[in-house]
Amino acid sequence: MPDPVFGKRAVVVVAAAVVERDGAFLLTRRLDGTHLAGHWEFPGGKCHAGEAFQDCLVREIREELDADIEVGPEILATTHDYPDRAIELHFFGCELKSKPRPTMGQEMRWVPRAELASTRLPPADAELVRLLTGDVDRSSQD
C-alpha cells in the first residue's frame, strides 16, 4: 500500500550532524550536480539499509570532512516531500573530535545562529532552523 504522504516513491533516510561552536553551526555546501546543489546543509548523508543513525553519521563525517565525531542525542526527526523524492531526516547533536577538512571539494563554514534563517538551506531543514533560532510558534505549546 502506498505511503499516504510520500506515495509510491522510496523514502531516503538521512542522518545529519548539528555541530555548534561558539554560537555558530558547521555547514557544508551541496556540490553541483547533486540534489539541491548550492544549498548549505548540516553535514551528514544517506543511511545504508540497516545502518544505525549514529554509525551513518560517524561514517559520513569521516568520508566528507575527514573528522571524527561523538554523536549525541537526536534533536529532531522530520520528513519532507520534495517534488522528486521524499526525505526522512534525523538531526543529532554532535561534537567534533578532530578538525574538519572537506574532502569532496565542498565548501564548509561556521554560520552564526543569527544567520541561520537567512542562509540558503534545504526546505527540509526549516523546522530545525526554527528550533535552533528560537523562532517557534509558542501558541502551539499551550
One Martini backbone bead per residue (centre of mass of N, CA, C, O) as a GRO file, in nm:
protein
  142
    1MET     BB    1   0.095   0.036   0.024
    2PRO     BB    2   0.091   0.356  -0.007
    3ASP     BB    3   0.208   0.631   0.110
    4PRO     BB    4   0.020   0.910   0.194
    5VAL     BB    5   0.264   1.117   0.164
    6PHE     BB    6   0.476   0.966  -0.063
    7GLY     BB    7   0.367   0.731  -0.196
    8LYS     BB    8   0.577   0.538  -0.419
    9ARG     BB    9   0.816   0.654  -0.307
   10ALA     BB   10   1.108   0.651  -0.180
   11VAL     BB   11   1.272   0.676   0.124
   12VAL     BB   12   1.516   0.892   0.241
   13VAL     BB   13   1.764   0.827   0.477
   14VAL     BB   14   1.885   1.078   0.712
   15ALA     BB   15   2.186   1.199   0.867
   16ALA     BB   16   2.260   1.478   1.095
   17ALA     BB   17   2.491   1.726   1.202
   18VAL     BB   18   2.496   1.922   1.505
   19VAL     BB   19   2.744   2.173   1.514
   20GLU     BB   20   2.864   2.365   1.789
   21ARG     BB   21   3.050   2.690   1.793
   22ASP     BB   22   3.030   2.977   1.935
   23GLY     BB   23   2.725   3.011   1.801
   24ALA     BB   24   2.800   2.810   1.564
   25PHE     BB   25   2.745   2.629   1.254
   26LEU     BB   26   2.807   2.350   1.073
   27LEU     BB   27   2.855   2.383   0.718
   28THR     BB   28   2.769   2.263   0.391
   29ARG     BB   29   2.802   2.249   0.039
   30ARG     BB   30   2.639   2.155  -0.223
   31LEU     BB   31   2.705   2.006  -0.504
   32ASP     BB   32   2.726   1.993  -0.812
   33GLY     BB   33   2.481   1.759  -0.934
   34THR     BB   34   2.297   1.774  -0.691
   35HIS     BB   35   2.070   1.773  -0.472
   36LEU     BB   36   2.051   2.095  -0.396
   37ALA     BB   37   2.247   2.267  -0.523
   38GLY     BB   38   2.411   2.520  -0.314
   39HIS     BB   39   2.323   2.432  -0.055
   40TRP     BB   40   2.314   2.439   0.272
   41GLU     BB   41   2.431   2.202   0.534
   42PHE     BB   42   2.410   1.956   0.741
   43PRO     BB   43   2.611   1.719   0.803
   44GLY     BB   44   2.587   1.412   0.606
   45GLY     BB   45   2.360   1.127   0.522
   46LYS     BB   46   2.297   0.838   0.392
   47CYS     BB   47   2.155   0.549   0.486
   48HIS     BB   48   2.202   0.237   0.519
   49ALA     BB   49   2.083  -0.056   0.528
   50GLY     BB   50   2.066  -0.109   0.879
   51GLU     BB   51   2.183   0.158   0.969
   52ALA     BB   52   2.278   0.344   1.209
   53PHE     BB   53   2.275   0.670   1.265
   54GLN     BB   54   2.548   0.693   1.410
   55ASP     BB   55   2.713   0.535   1.198
   56CYS     BB   56   2.649   0.720   0.963
   57LEU     BB   57   2.779   0.978   1.078
   58VAL     BB   58   3.063   0.878   1.115
   59ARG     BB   59   3.107   0.804   0.817
   60GLU     BB   60   3.032   1.074   0.675
   61ILE     BB   61   3.236   1.260   0.825
   62ARG     BB   62   3.483   1.108   0.735
   63GLU     BB   63   3.437   1.129   0.425
   64GLU     BB   64   3.373   1.457   0.406
   65LEU     BB   65   3.577   1.571   0.676
   66ASP     BB   66   3.799   1.407   0.817
   67ALA     BB   67   3.630   1.331   1.089
   68ASP     BB   68   3.560   1.310   1.429
   69ILE     BB   69   3.274   1.196   1.624
   70GLU     BB   70   3.023   1.268   1.866
   71VAL     BB   71   2.718   1.124   1.928
   72GLY     BB   72   2.425   1.240   2.027
   73PRO     BB   73   2.128   1.342   2.054
   74GLU     BB   74   1.829   1.370   1.931
   75ILE     BB   75   1.662   1.662   1.811
   76LEU     BB   76   1.535   1.572   1.518
   77ALA     BB   77   1.246   1.454   1.338
   78THR     BB   78   1.178   1.447   0.980
   79THR     BB   79   0.975   1.530   0.696
   80HIS     BB   80   1.003   1.548   0.324
   81ASP     BB   81   0.842   1.665   0.020
   82TYR     BB   82   0.962   1.639  -0.280
   83PRO     BB   83   0.911   1.624  -0.613
   84ASP     BB   84   1.152   1.374  -0.640
   85ARG     BB   85   1.140   1.327  -0.314
   86ALA     BB   86   1.184   1.162   0.001
   87ILE     BB   87   1.248   1.265   0.348
   88GLU     BB   88   1.425   1.128   0.629
   89LEU     BB   89   1.521   1.329   0.912
   90HIS     BB   90   1.815   1.316   1.134
   91PHE     BB   91   1.906   1.504   1.415
   92PHE     BB   92   2.231   1.552   1.573
   93GLY     BB   93   2.417   1.603   1.834
   94CYS     BB   94   2.762   1.713   1.796
   95GLU     BB   95   3.117   1.630   1.839
   96LEU     BB   96   3.423   1.721   1.773
   97LYS     BB   97   3.752   1.534   1.758
   98SER     BB   98   3.829   1.691   1.493
   99LYS     BB   99   3.937   1.854   1.225
  100PRO     BB  100   3.778   1.978   0.965
  101ARG     BB  101   3.804   1.847   0.608
  102PRO     BB  102   3.732   1.880   0.305
  103THR     BB  103   3.712   1.599   0.047
  104MET     BB  104   3.488   1.694  -0.208
  105GLY     BB  105   3.497   2.022  -0.267
  106GLN     BB  106   3.352   2.148  -0.044
  107GLU     BB  107   3.211   2.376   0.141
  108MET     BB  108   3.291   2.544   0.458
  109ARG     BB  109   3.108   2.667   0.758
  110TRP     BB  110   3.041   2.906   1.010
  111VAL     BB  111   2.714   2.972   1.139
  112PRO     BB  112   2.543   3.191   1.284
  113ARG     BB  113   2.249   3.179   1.436
  114ALA     BB  114   2.142   3.460   1.311
  115GLU     BB  115   2.195   3.330   0.997
  116LEU     BB  116   2.024   3.077   0.940
  117ALA     BB  117   1.750   3.198   0.819
  118SER     BB  118   1.935   3.336   0.566
  119THR     BB  119   2.018   3.064   0.476
  120ARG     BB  120   2.065   2.833   0.216
  121LEU     BB  121   1.844   2.588   0.285
  122PRO     BB  122   1.675   2.326   0.304
  123PRO     BB  123   1.342   2.278   0.360
  124ALA     BB  124   1.387   2.037   0.569
  125ASP     BB  125   1.538   2.250   0.785
  126ALA     BB  126   1.327   2.454   0.904
  127GLU     BB  127   1.257   2.332   1.185
  128LEU     BB  128   1.544   2.344   1.299
  129VAL     BB  129   1.590   2.646   1.272
  130ARG     BB  130   1.363   2.729   1.461
  131LEU     BB  131   1.478   2.581   1.706
  132LEU     BB  132   1.770   2.721   1.712
  133THR     BB  133   1.638   3.034   1.704
  134GLY     BB  134   1.347   3.043   1.860
  135ASP     BB  135   1.126   3.018   1.609
  136VAL     BB  136   0.852   2.937   1.779
  137ASP     BB  137   0.531   2.838   1.819
  138ARG     BB  138   0.383   2.908   2.123
  139SER     BB  139   0.074   2.837   2.083
  140SER     BB  140   0.129   2.514   2.046
  141GLN     BB  141   0.216   2.478   2.372
  142ASP     BB  142  -0.075   2.500   2.531
   0.00000   0.00000   0.00000
